[in-house]
Amino acid sequence: MITLLIFYLHTVGAATLFTLYWQEEGLKGGLVAVGFLVLIFSVGWPMATIMLRLFVPPGGVAPWLDRDTLSLVLLTAVETAGAWIYLGRSGRKGVQAP
């Protein structure tokens, strides 16, 4: 269930990124933003899994929190921190928060 929630958050994030960049830069900008998210996700998930294999047993820490779910949680945390640093604390640079 946690895995499904994380995939859903990434889907909503991709739609949000596409919409933001599509409004400012057009179709190409929206596709590039979504492509970058897909690239980060597809490279980050195996890297997080490899790192967690060193520290977490195959069964995970609980029946509902296995190693794959933990790697997705780690990936989402790193993506969130990266977006927070890259985009700034109030959202996109140059855009004022309401």
VEXTIMI-927730 format. One line per 3 residues: number of its first residue (from 1); their letters; for each residue z negated, y, x of C-alpha. Coordinates in Angstrom, 1 decimal. Layout:
VEXTIMI-927730
NUM = a = Z Y X; ... $
end
This chain:
VEXTIMI-927730
1 = mit = 0.0 0.0 0.0; -0.8 2.4 2.9; 2.6 1.5 4.4 $
4 = lli = 4.4 2.4 1.2; 2.5 5.7 1.0; 3.5 6.6 4.6 $
7 = fyl = 7.2 5.7 3.9; 7.0 7.9 0.7; 5.5 10.8 2.7 $
10 = htv = 8.4 10.5 5.2; 10.9 10.5 2.3; 9.4 13.6 0.8 $
13 = gaa = 9.3 15.2 4.3; 13.0 14.4 4.8; 13.9 16.0 1.5 $
16 = tlf = 11.8 19.0 2.3; 13.3 19.5 5.7; 16.8 19.1 4.3 $
19 = tly = 16.2 21.7 1.6; 14.6 24.2 4.0; 17.3 24.0 6.6 $
22 = wqe = 20.1 23.7 4.0; 19.1 27.0 2.4; 19.0 28.8 5.8 $
25 = egl = 21.7 27.1 7.9; 23.9 25.2 5.4; 24.7 21.5 5.0 $
28 = kgg = 25.0 20.9 8.8; 21.5 22.3 9.5; 20.0 20.2 6.8 $
31 = lva = 21.7 17.0 8.1; 20.6 17.8 11.6; 17.0 18.3 10.5 $
34 = vgf = 16.9 15.0 8.7; 18.7 13.3 11.6; 16.0 14.5 13.9 $
37 = lvl = 13.3 13.2 11.7; 15.0 9.8 11.5; 15.3 9.8 15.3 $
40 = ifs = 11.7 10.6 15.8; 10.6 8.0 13.3; 12.9 5.2 14.6 $
43 = vgw = 11.8 5.8 18.2; 8.2 6.6 17.5; 7.3 3.6 15.4 $
46 = pma = 8.2 1.0 18.1; 6.4 3.1 20.7; 3.3 3.3 18.6 $
49 = tim = 3.5 -0.5 17.9; 3.7 -1.2 21.6; 0.7 1.0 22.4 $
52 = lrl = -1.4 -0.6 19.6; -0.6 -4.1 20.8; -2.7 -3.4 23.8 $
55 = fvp = -5.8 -2.5 21.8; -5.6 -4.1 18.4; -5.6 -7.8 17.5 $
58 = pgg = -2.6 -9.1 15.4; -4.7 -9.3 12.3; -5.7 -5.6 12.6 $
61 = vap = -9.1 -4.2 11.8; -9.1 -5.2 8.1; -7.0 -7.2 5.8 $
64 = wld = -5.4 -4.1 4.3; -5.1 -2.3 7.7; -3.0 -4.5 10.0 $
67 = rdt = -1.4 -3.5 13.3; 1.9 -2.4 11.7; 0.0 -0.1 9.2 $
70 = lsl = -2.1 1.3 12.1; 1.1 2.0 14.1; 2.5 3.9 11.1 $
73 = vll = -0.7 5.9 10.7; -0.6 6.8 14.4; 3.0 7.8 14.2 $
76 = tav = 2.4 10.0 11.1; -0.6 11.6 12.9; 1.5 12.4 16.0 $
79 = eta = 4.4 13.7 13.9; 2.0 15.9 11.9; 0.5 17.3 15.1 $
82 = gaw = 4.0 17.9 16.6; 5.1 19.7 13.5; 1.9 21.7 13.4 $
85 = iyl = 2.5 22.8 17.0; 6.3 23.3 16.7; 6.3 25.1 13.4 $
88 = grs = 3.1 27.0 13.8; 0.0 27.0 11.7; 1.4 29.0 8.8 $
91 = grk = 4.6 27.1 8.4; 8.0 27.9 9.9; 8.2 30.7 12.4 $
94 = gvq = 9.3 33.9 10.9; 8.5 32.8 7.4; 5.3 34.3 5.9 $
97 = ap = 2.9 32.0 4.0; 2.4 33.0 0.4 $
end
